[in-house]
Amino acid sequence: MRLLRVCALAGAAVSAALLLVSVAPVQAADLGYGSVKDLPPPPSGRAWYLKGTIGMKNPEPDSIWTNGHGNDGYQTGDFTVHHVDIKSTALFGMGIGIEHSRWLRFDVTGEYRGKQLFVAQDSYQSGPCGSPPDPAVCGTNEYTADLESWLGLVNAYVDLGTWRGITPYVGGGIGVGAITVMGFKDVNVPANSVYYGDKDKTTTNFAWALYAGVSYDVTPQFTLDLGYRYTDLGSVKTGTASNYLGTDTYQGLEIRDIVSHDLLFSARYRLDQPQPAYPVAFK
């Protein structure tokens, strides 16, 4: 289902971009240009640029998993997961790139994705609860932690044509994501117990991304960019957790298949002087 949603989003973005490009020649003729050939082409040739980005990320974990003490976790089939969520926060990034041609550009980006709150709840029942309920048989767990992440990507973009400084584009990237789980806590209210993560744990994964967006040339050297990115960050683990007395330890929690729907607002500054655009001939 997640793959189908990604394909649908990418297909919709490409279709919208192609529609904008196909409409542009008609509008040019209506405004008095003799033909599309009369329009000045965008600057050609290679141009290096610097890039800064701010945005919002909306992470979505697919599921959680715990083996408990090795024989009493989710593998028993006694657990039901009721809620899993990672809260949205801001992200900040920068990068350097090159416009290889009027259609193709590449960049390398690094990004700090901030800290976000992870929350999850499950319940378990391994037999008749009894009256009053036996917390060893029936109970709940409430998990919380802070996630701090960094992301580095090598990206390629295809610009789909420019009209009046507006350029729709699609792209993709691969790289590395690092996520640190901090302050993990597991509270079991019926059992009157609390487990804490023994230490912060960082997981480094292969990451990949898909882009769709539109840019606007404010000046020949300065461009603003609004885009959507689907980012796959992989899975992370909390590491071991111990009770507040330090007398018992279990394997902690795995947060599986984290993806993120990111809204990005970027600014690009070309370091090379663009080639001049020639005047348009009206007919």
C-alpha positions, 0 to 999 in steps of 0.5 A: 500500500505504501508503494502504491501511494508513492507511485500515485504521488509521483505520477500526479506530480509528473502529470501536473508538471507536463501539463504546465509545460504543454500549456506554455506554448499556447500562452506564448502565442496568445501573448503575441510571440511569433512562435515558441522559437522566439522565446529566449532559452534559459541560460545553458552551460554548467553553473555551480550553485549554493542551496539553503533549505528549511521545511517541515517533516511528517515522519510515519513509522510503519510498525514497532516490535519488541522481543521482550526478554527473548521469549515474551515479546511480540513473537508470542502473539499476545500483544496488540499495538494501538498507536504509533506516531512520530511528531512533525518538526522543522528541518534545516539543510544546505548543499552545493550543486551544479546545473549540468544543462538546461534540463539536468542538475545535481547536488549534494545536501546535508540536513539536520532534521531536529528532534521529534517525539516518538509515542506508542502504546500496546496491550497484552493478554496471555490468558484470563485476566482474573479479578483483580487483573493480574498484570503479569497476564494482562496489561499495557505499555506506553513507550516514549522517546526523542528521535534526533536525525541527520540526513545526507543525500546525493540528488539528481533533478530533471527540469521539465521546461521553463515558462516565465521563470517557473520550472517544474521538476522531478528528482531522486536521491540516495544517501545516508540517514542517522537517527539517535533514540534518546530518553527511551521510556516504557511505562506499564501502569497496571504492573506499576513498573517503568523501564528506561533506555540504558543509553542513547542509541544511534542507527545509521541506514541507507536512505533514498528520496523522491522529489517533485516541485516547482522553482522560480527564477527571481533573478538570473542568479537567485532561484526560490524552490517549493517542493515535496519529498518522500524520504525513506529512512529505514528502521531504528532500535532503542537498545536495551532498557532496565527497570528503575531498580536496575534489577531487570533488563529487556531488549527494548523496542524497534521502530520499523520502516520510518518514512517521511513526507517533507515539505521543502522551501529552498533558495539557490544562488548561482556562483557563475555568471549566467549567460545573457538572455536575448530579446524576444522578437514580437510579430 
